[in-house]
């Protein structure tokens, strides 16, 4: 596992609030009497852990974490993704401990408790209720905001949690144990919150491929920063169209004279110089826009082809902000400055979207809610208004 180590506690505590993109049936109270894949239990979630032998280590972890009352509360309404004993034994081997006591000692009490709470979501669900999306868990950081769990439904046969990769798991079998105060669903691994890069990769949108390619072609330090669990950043995720718009409004700082020289033939250069009334390319850079290049039949693929590592890094840095921002943080601060040095005033529109406005009046419209990573926030760009 990437994060389940002595640094796992820091990783879990670094995140903040997340929106719920699936399981919209909050506080669900299903009538599962006719569902053959739901087994009713006349006990609480905690009671299920006590009575099912495959959860003996999960039950021990719950008790050691101080969360027993949370799962035993008769008025609770929670779904617990309960790691089975094999999952805990695998974890012990990977982090070099031989017992739950040693694991708790290595991680610390607070981080150990958050491991358990990261497996619990609000609402009573069975496997068939889940669609693809991010779900808010009960694991919190120091300011009380919560971490995300990515859930994907694999052909209605099983659930994949956090991509079923190094910090994820999948469900075991197709049975939900329905308790009096929630549900228990067996999984085969211990869950760990995702990094910003993992959340971008797991969005499942083909348009994200363009952004990931841009990130891969930027300086390696940018990718390392977004993967570093102790480096909090806020990232704007944009489709190819929005990234091209960001390139357009920041063309002067991203492209240089050598890029333009390589991109344009002699006739195109002459046309530009004539249109702008200047004699050298460096003089027209301050006013050059993407539309000017497109009018000369230059394609965006040609433009990105001439962009080198430093150009891609500069463009990526227009989409990254130091610090972990929620939408409320942005509104409260009133302005944010990207790593490339662009300062945006922050407001919200009548639809509740965040609006970032630069000094030239360009607007970057964001979804109002962020997806929270273990090391920062991810906002989706819905539109760039030039």
C-alpha angles and dihedrals in degrees: 000000000000098000107020095095134094086299094054093096092058090047095055094045096050099074133085143195121341133188125234113246096173141021089055091170093094118193089009118189104189126192097231096170092115097040110103091197094060118081113196118221123196093220142066127275087263089051091053090055090050094049101043113076094207088064099051092113092044088052090050090049091050091052095046091048092058092240099112093107091051092058094038095051106120092211094051120114106200142138115217122201095210117204112220125230093264090058092054092045089053090050092050090053094048097050096037103247131123103205145027089253091059092045092053091047092051095049101035127240098276096048091043090055091049090054088063096042091050087066093056128079129181118258135045111269141162125209094267092059096067127095127176117293150083119295129197114244131199094251109111138191125224095282093051099255120132142242128237134243120198114218125190125181110224104210091308088290101099143345122250112210118203088350093301087267132126093309097034145064143200132234120265114228122336102273127113118201105220111210128189091255102031144317138296120211120184119232133183102226146039112260125231128184117258130247123241092259092050091051091051091048092048097052088096095218119134090215088065088068089074092053093045089051089051089050092048091052094049123087110300090238090071093058090043091052093051090048094047107103093206095052111082116206138161115224129195110216112207137178121239091267093053093044089053089051090050088051090051096053091045099037096122094057095042106042122050134197093271091055092052092045090054094043102050133059122222095267093050091049091051091049092052094046090050094047092051095040095234134119103217132046095235089064095057097047094088091061101031116116135185089251090059090057093044089053087060089056092255109148125221089238088059091050094051090045092062093045111105131205094279091050092051089046091052091050092048090050090058085064098046129077126190111245136033109280130188119194090258090052091054094048092046094050093046094213141037131197123215123224088255089061100255113141118210127194109225124220136144128239131222090272092057095251120140114247120205112195123191127206092269092055096254112148127214109196117207134187107259095237128061131214106234122225128190088255104032149324133298119207124186118231108222099178143356114212113200 
